[in-house]
Amino acid sequence: MSAPLVLEAGQQVDGFVLQERLHRGGMASLWRVSRSDLAGAALMKVPAISDDPTAIVAFEVEQMIMPLLSGPHVPRFIAAGGFEAQPFIVMESVEGPSLRPKLDQSPLPAEEVAAIGVAIAEALHDLHQQGVIHLDVKPGNILFRASGQAVLVDYGLARHERLPDLLAEEFRLPMGTAPYISPEQVRHVRDDPRSDLFALGAVLYHLATGQRAFGAPISIGGLRKRLYQAPIAPRTHNPQCPGWLQEIILHCLEVDAEQRYGSAAQVAFDLAQPRTLVLTARADLRGHDPLAQRVRRWVRSVGSEPVRRNVTQQLLRAPIVLAAVDLSQDWEALAEALRAAARRVLQSEPNARLACVSVLKTHRIGLDTPTDEAGRNLHVKGLVQLQHWARSLALPADRVTYHVLEAPDPALAIIDYARTNRVDHIVIGSRGVSGLRRYLGSVSAQVVAEAPCTVTVVKVTRDQAVGARAA
C-alpha cells in the first residue's frame, strides 16, 4: 500500500475534483466533489490512516456494503478506490439536514417525535430487508430528504448477513456509540436487527425527554449496566410525554431483545397509529424499574448465551398480517375459515402482529349516513364486530389491532393500507363466483393482483354458508 495523498481543494482523485472539505473526524474526512458526468455534487469519504486499525477495517466494511445497497433510505453509491492508492468512497450528497440539531430543541411534541420515528423506522426496515443491520443508529447518522424520508449513513460498523464480519473477526470490544449501543452489542452479538430498534428507542427517548436514556458511559463497566438496567421512564423527565409514546419507547428499549418489537415495521405501525395501540404497564411507569426486576435480569445475564438470529430469520418471525374481514354480510362459514387461516399464519410466526381490517364502503359523491337503522354509529359498530371476530384467536392484546377504513373502493383501501403499513401477508375472504362478479371483478381478485405482499384467499361455497347457518 502506497502512502495516501495529502488532499487539498482543487485536486483530482480518480477523476473527481475535490471542492470543499466538509468534515474531518477521527475515522474519516468528508469532501464535496464533482465530476463531469455527474448531474450534481457528490460526497467523497476518505478514511483517516492512523495507528488505530479500527478505522481502516470499518472503511473496508463500508466499501463492501455500500455498493449492495439501494433505495431512497441510503445514499446512492457512485465509486470507490482501494488502499493500493488513495482509498475513498464516493456517494450521493444528501442535501437535507441531519437529526442532530433536533436534540437541542428537545423535548419535542409527541406528534413530531412520532413522525420522526416513523421515518427512521421505515428506513431501518428497508435496510433490514436488504440483509443489513446498521449497528450505529444515532442522530448524526440520520439525514432527511426534502420528501421527509430518512436516509441512514455511515456503514462502517454495519453487518451484512451474506458478507464476512471483519469487525467481529478482528476485534473483541463492543462496537457502537455509547448512548445508543444495545445490550447484545455489549456482549459482542452483531447479527440481531433488534439492536437497531434499541438504538431507535434511545433516539426517540432523547427527542421526547431532552435527556439521554443511559447517559454517556465511558467504560465497559458502564456499558454492561445495560444488560440488566432499563432507563428511567420518559414521563419522569417529561410529564407531557403521553402514555402511548412511553409505551413505544420502552418497548424498543427492552433489555431482552425477545421482549422488543420484532421488526422496525412494527415500530412504524404503532407510531403511525397510536390510537389503536394497546397500553401495557410500560405506559404508566415512573422512575426506575423495580430493583427485584433488575436483580433478575442481572442473574440471567451472568453466564447466559444470547439468542443468535440473523436479520432474515428475525424478519420472518415478525410479519405484520392483515386480516380483511367483510362485515357487510353474515357469512359465519367464511368468517370461521378466515379465522382459521389467520390462526395458521400467526401460530407459525411467534412475533407476528395482526391488523384486523374492515372497510365501511362510502359513496364517491354525496354524504353518507354515519349510523344504522337502530341509530348505532357504524364505525364503532364495525370495531366491536372486528373484536368479536378476533376473540377466539386468543391473541395477547398487544399483538392485535382493529381498524375500520372508510372508502368508496374496498380493494383499493386494503391495498393502500397494506402498502402504507408495510404489511407482509394479507388474509382475505372470497364469497365465490357469480355472473356479476365475473363481469365486475372481485375485491379479493384485485387485492391479489395489486397488493405489495403475500395474499392468502379463503373461499367457501354458498352451500357451506347455508350449512353453517342451519347448524
Number of C-alpha atoms within 10 A of each C-alpha: 8 8 10 15 10 7 14 13 13 12 14 15 17 13 11 20 19 21 18 14 17 11 11 14 9 11 18 16 16 19 23 22 27 20 15 9 6 12 8 11 16 24 25 27 23 22 25 19 15 11 8 11 12 17 19 20 18 20 24 20 22 18 22 16 19 22 15 13 17 14 12 14 24 24 22 19 20 15 15 19 15 12 14 10 14 19 21 23 21 24 22 17 17 19 12 16 15 19 18 15 11 16 19 11 10 16 21 20 14 20 15 12 21 24 15 21 24 23 20 28 24 23 24 29 25 21 22 25 13 17 22 27 27 25 29 25 29 21 21 15 17 22 23 20 15 10 7 12 18 28 23 25 20 20 25 25 25 23 27 22 18 10 12 12 16 14 21 16 8 11 13 10 13 21 22 20 16 19 19 27 24 34 26 24 18 20 18 16 18 27 24 24 29 29 27 26 31 28 25 24 24 27 27 31 29 23 27 30 24 19 18 20 21 21 12 13 14 10 9 12 9 13 21 18 16 21 21 19 21 20 19 17 23 30 21 14 16 14 11 15 19 17 20 21 26 24 24 25 28 24 21 28 29 23 22 17 22 11 13 21 22 25 27 28 26 24 26 26 22 21 26 19 13 17 11 17 21 16 18 14 8 18 22 14 19 14 12 13 15 11 10 9 13 18 13 11 18 16 12 13 17 9 7 8 9 14 11 13 15 19 24 16 13 20 25 16 17 21 24 28 25 26 25 23 22 21 17 11 6 11 18 15 20 24 20 16 16 24 20 14 17 23 17 10 17 22 11 11 16 13 23 24 25 25 22 21 24 25 23 19 15 17 11 10 7 6 8 10 10 12 13 10 7 6 9 11 13 15 18 13 14 22 18 12 16 23 15 11 18 22 11 11 15 9 14 9 11 13 15 22 22 21 18 18 18 15 16 15 15 23 21 16 20 26 20 16 16 22 14 13 19 22 24 22 21 25 21 28 21 17 18 12 13 11 8 9 13 9 8 9 13 19 18 22 14 15 24 19 10 13 21 18 17 12 19 19 16 21 18 17 14 15 10 15 18 13 11 14 12 7 6
